Amino acid sequence: DDAASKSGNNETLSLASSVFHAGIAKHLTSGDEKIKQIQDRLIAKLTSKTTSSVQNCIAKALPPLIKANPEDGPELVERLMKMAFKEKEEVQRRGAAMGMGAVIKGLSVSSLKSLNIMDQLKEAAEDKQANTRQGSLMCFEGLSMALGRLFEPHVIATLPVLLGAMSDTNVAVRTAAYNSAK
């Protein structure tokens, strides 16, 4: 019971810290170096072994920070996408996928095309490694969660990938496909 209490306290502190950092960053001027520091801290927390509620909170806080500091966006998208495909722990891949969606939202939907995101995700969905396939599906889910209705025109392109993944031999890939389809 004491371990559960400590775990709950850690989650509460992580949530509070994420909200606090994002709140501070909103009041800084665009291009301020502290925005990048806060952004880096939130990304590090997002891609660590943390709970989904903390990941959701951080993913919602990131887009305004990216809008204020868009220069690093393309490199950040690439880094998060690689983490979503290659990290060993599923929770870290999920955090990276959610972060990638949040960064795309901060950059704008047009960055899906300019950064060739959809083609990279489709290619990764056919990779031999199950973690890479699962990561690409989590990225589709992260994009859908972050962009909402703005992602709808791209959903049609994801349908063949999702349908193929729903019959994958790996259970984790099938689960990611079902979660992405929601």
JORARA-V642712 format. One record per pair of residues at least 12 apart in sequence whose C-alpha atoms are under 10 Angstrom apart, sorted by the first residue. I is the first residue (numbers start at 0). GAP is how many residues later the second one is. Records with the same first field share a line. If there is no record, write none. Layout:
I->GAP + GAP
This chain:
6->44
9->40 + 41
10->39 + 40 + 41 + 42 + 43
11->41 + 42
12->41
13->28 + 31 + 36 + 37 + 39 + 40 + 41 + 43 + 44
14->36 + 38 + 39 + 40 + 41 + 42 + 43
15->38 + 41
16->25 + 37 + 41
17->20 + 23 + 24 + 27 + 28 + 36 + 37 + 39 + 40 + 41 + 43 + 44
18->23 + 35 + 38 + 39 + 41 + 42
19->41
20->14 + 16 + 17 + 18 + 20 + 21 + 37 + 40
21->13 + 16 + 17 + 20 + 35 + 36 + 38 + 39 + 40 + 41 + 42 + 43
22->38
23->14
24->12 + 13 + 14 + 36 + 37 + 39 + 40 + 43
25->35 + 38 + 39 + 42
27->37 + 40
28->39 + 40
29->35 + 36 + 37 + 38 + 39 + 40
30->34 + 36 + 37 + 38 + 39 + 40
31->36 + 37
32->36
34->30 + 31 + 33 + 34
35->29 + 30 + 32 + 33 + 36
37->24 + 27
38->19 + 22 + 23 + 24 + 25 + 26 + 27 + 30
39->36
41->13 + 15 + 16 + 17 + 19 + 20 + 57
42->12 + 15 + 16 + 19 + 33 + 37 + 52 + 53 + 56 + 57
43->48 + 51 + 52
44->13 + 47 + 50
45->12 + 13 + 45 + 46 + 47 + 48 + 49 + 50 + 51 + 52 + 53
46->33 + 36 + 37 + 40 + 42 + 44 + 45 + 46 + 47 + 48 + 49 + 50 + 51 + 52
47->41 + 43 + 44 + 45 + 46 + 47 + 48
48->40 + 41 + 42 + 43 + 44 + 45 + 46
49->41 + 42 + 45
50->40 + 41 + 44
51->39 + 42 + 43 + 46
53->41
54->36 + 37 + 39 + 40 + 41 + 43 + 44
55->39 + 42 + 43 + 46 + 86 + 89 + 90
57->37 + 40 + 41 + 44
58->36 + 37 + 38 + 39 + 40 + 41 + 42 + 43 + 44 + 46 + 83 + 86 + 87
59->38 + 39 + 41 + 42 + 43 + 45 + 85 + 86
60->38 + 41 + 45
61->37 + 38 + 39 + 40 + 41 + 42 + 43 + 44
62->36 + 38 + 39 + 40 + 41 + 42 + 43 + 44 + 45 + 83
63->38 + 39 + 41 + 42 + 43
64->37 + 38 + 41 + 42
65->36 + 37 + 38 + 39 + 40 + 41 + 42
66->36 + 37 + 38 + 39 + 40 + 41
67->38 + 39
68->37 + 38
69->33 + 36 + 37 + 38
70->36
71->31 + 35
72->27 + 30 + 31 + 33 + 34 + 38
73->26 + 29 + 30 + 33 + 37 + 40 + 41
74->40
75->23 + 24 + 27 + 28
76->19 + 20 + 22 + 23 + 24 + 25 + 26 + 27 + 30 + 34 + 38 + 40
77->22 + 37 + 39
78->17 + 21
79->13 + 15 + 16 + 17 + 18 + 19 + 20 + 21 + 23 + 59
80->12 + 15 + 16 + 17 + 18 + 19 + 20 + 36 + 39 + 40 + 43 + 51 + 54 + 55 + 57 + 58
81->14 + 15 + 18 + 50 + 53 + 54
82->12 + 13 + 14 + 17 + 49 + 52
83->12 + 13 + 14 + 15 + 16 + 47 + 48 + 49 + 50 + 51 + 52 + 53 + 54 + 55
84->12 + 36 + 39 + 40 + 42 + 44 + 45 + 46 + 47 + 48 + 49 + 50 + 51 + 52 + 53 + 54
85->43 + 44 + 45 + 46 + 47 + 49
86->44 + 45 + 48
87->43
88->42
89->41 + 44 + 45 + 48 + 82
91->43
92->38 + 39 + 41 + 42 + 43 + 45 + 46
93->40 + 41 + 42 + 43 + 44 + 45 + 47 + 48 + 82
94->43 + 44 + 47
95->39 + 42 + 43 + 46
96->38 + 39 + 40 + 41 + 42 + 43 + 44 + 45 + 46
97->40 + 41 + 42 + 43 + 44 + 45 + 46 + 47 + 48
98->40 + 43 + 44 + 47
99->38 + 39 + 40 + 42 + 43 + 46
100->37 + 38 + 39 + 40 + 41 + 42 + 43 + 44 + 45 + 46
101->40 + 41 + 42 + 43 + 44 + 45
102->40 + 43
103->13 + 38 + 39 + 42 + 43
104->38 + 40 + 41 + 42 + 43 + 45 + 46
105->40 + 41
107->39 + 42
108->34 + 38 + 41 + 42
111->31 + 39 + 42
116->22 + 23
117->18 + 21 + 22 + 36 + 39 + 40
118->38
119->16
120->12 + 14 + 15 + 16 + 17 + 18 + 19 + 37 + 40
121->14 + 15 + 18 + 35 + 36 + 38 + 39 + 40
122->13 + 38
123->12 + 13
124->12 + 36 + 37 + 39 + 40 + 48
125->35 + 38 + 39
129->38 + 39 + 40 + 41 + 42 + 43
130->39 + 41 + 42
131->41
132->28 + 32 + 35 + 37 + 39 + 40 + 41 + 43 + 44
133->31 + 36 + 37 + 38 + 39 + 40 + 41 + 42 + 43
134->38 + 41
135->25 + 37 + 40 + 41 + 44
136->21 + 24 + 25 + 28 + 36 + 37 + 38 + 39 + 40 + 41 + 42 + 43 + 44
137->35 + 37 + 38 + 39 + 41 + 42
138->37 + 41
139->14 + 15 + 18 + 22 + 36 + 37 + 39 + 40 + 41
140->35 + 36 + 37 + 38 + 39 + 40 + 41
141->38
142->37
143->36 + 37 + 38
144->35 + 37
154->26
157->22 + 23
158->22
160->16
161->12 + 14 + 15 + 16 + 17 + 18 + 19
162->14 + 15 + 18
163->13
164->12 + 13
165->12 + 15
